[in-house]
Amino acid sequence: MGRMAEYYMTEDGRRRRIVRRIPHTMFAEVTVAAATSGQSFNSGDLEHAMSEPFEIHRLYFNVTTLDSGAIPQADPNIGKREFVKVTVELTGGSKKMTHSAHRLSDFGSADSRVWDWEEPLVLDRSEGFSITADNSLAASAAAGGVRVEASFYGYLLVLGDFE
């Protein structure tokens, strides 16, 4: 986990003490057909809609190959992460978090599959992410394509009075 701040700065520059952190996650998934680029995750799944700010410390990606009936294959196929790329953009300010599409295998080690952030990112209400995925696997390797999952882990911030 990254640094844990004592205060939260509001948009108007005032400080509020963080009195509690409640574990929270934001999850989204998308199925990407074989040899397909630019498949977008559902933006509603990646928008923070709660009143408390969401302090994000890590992003976890997973990929599962699907057979022709869209049934997950028993093998987690961790090696196939090399054939799936994603682009991550912060919405609200339209800031790219990846300069271009990156292989899922670039996010963390093969064992962890986690992108840990030394400095947490805080989302306010109506902010979120836009993620697109590319699958370069041939249909022979994943007849039903792949399911790409993204999970953002962190805390909802319960704030005290202004200081």
N, C-alpha and C positions, 0 to 999 in steps of 0.2 A: 504494500500500500504506500501511497505517496504521503506527502506532508499533510498534517492535519491542522488547519488554521483555527484560531480562536474566534475570529471575527469574520463577518460577511459584509462586503461593501455593497450598498444599494446603488441603483442607477444614478441617484442624485448625489452620490459620494458620501453618504452617511454610514456609520458603522453600526452593526447589530451583533451582539454576542451570540455565538452558536451555543445553545444550551443542551442540545441533544442531537445525536445522529441515529437515524433509523435505517438499518440495512435495506437496500432497495436494488432492484434490477429492472432493466428495460430490454426486452427480447423481440427479435423479428427474424423471419425466415423467408426464403424465396427459393423456388425450384427453377433451375436453369437448364434448358435442354442442351444436348451435346452440341458442341461447336457453335455456341451462341454468345454474343457480346451485348453488353449494355442492359442487362435485365435489372430493373429497379426493385428494391425492397418497397413494401407498402409504407408510404411516408407517415401515415397515421400511427403505425406501430413504433415509429422512431421519433415521435414528437412528445416532449414532456408536457403533460397536461395538468399536473398537480400544482397547488399553490406554493408548496414548499420547494425551495431550490434543490436541485439534484446534483450532488457532488460526486463526479465519476472518477474512479481510480484505475479501472482496467476495462479492456475490451477483449472479449473472448470470441474467436471464430471457430466454427466447426463445419466440416463438409461430410456429407453422406452420399454415396453413390446409390442410385435407384435402378431397379431392374425395369423391364418393359411394362410391368404392371404398376409402376410407381411405388413398389415395395422396397424399403431400405434393405440393402444387402447386409448380410450378417457381419462381414468384415468391415471395421470402421474405415478402412482405406486411407489411413493417414498419409501415405505416400502420394495420394491423388491430390493433396492440397497444393502441390506444385503446379497443377494444371488449372487452378481456379484463381482468378485475380479479382480484387475489389478496389473501388475508389470510394473514399470516405470524405464527405463534405459536411461542415457544420452549417445548418440552416439558421436563418435569422440574420446572420452577418455574411453569409455566403463565403465562408473561409474554407479552403480545401485543407484537409488534414493529411492527405496523400497527394503528392505532386502529380502522380499519374497512377494508373492501375498497378497494384502490387500483388504478388503471389501470396496466398494465405500462409504458405510456409515461411514467409518473411516476418510474420507476426509471431514473435516468441519462438521458443524451441519446438521441436517435433513433439516433445513430451507435454509441454505446458499449453501451447496454442493460445497464449495470453499476451496481449500488449499491455504491459504495466506502465502507468504514467507516473513519473516522479512528482510532477505537479498536477494535482487533480484539476479537472475541468468542471465548472459549475454551469448547469443549465437552469435558466429561469423558465417560467411558464411560457409555452408556445415556441420554445427553442427546441431544436432537435438535430437530426442527422439525415442526410441523403446518402444512401449507399447503392452503388451499382455493382453487379457481378458479371464476370466473363468466365465461360467454361470452354477450355480448349480441348477437352477430352473428346475422342471420337465416339460415335454411337456404339461401337463394338466394346468399348470399355465401360460405358454407363448408358445402357439402352434407354433408361427413363430419365437421363440427365443426372443432376446432382441437386441436393438440398443444401443450401448454404445458410447457416445460422449465425446470428450476431447477438451477443449478450453484453450489455454494459452494466458493470457492477460498481456500486458505491453506496451513498447514503442520502436520504432526505434530510435536510437541515431544518431543525426546529429552532427558530430564532427568538431571542429575547427582545427587550425594549431597545430603542435607539440610545446611543451613548452620546 
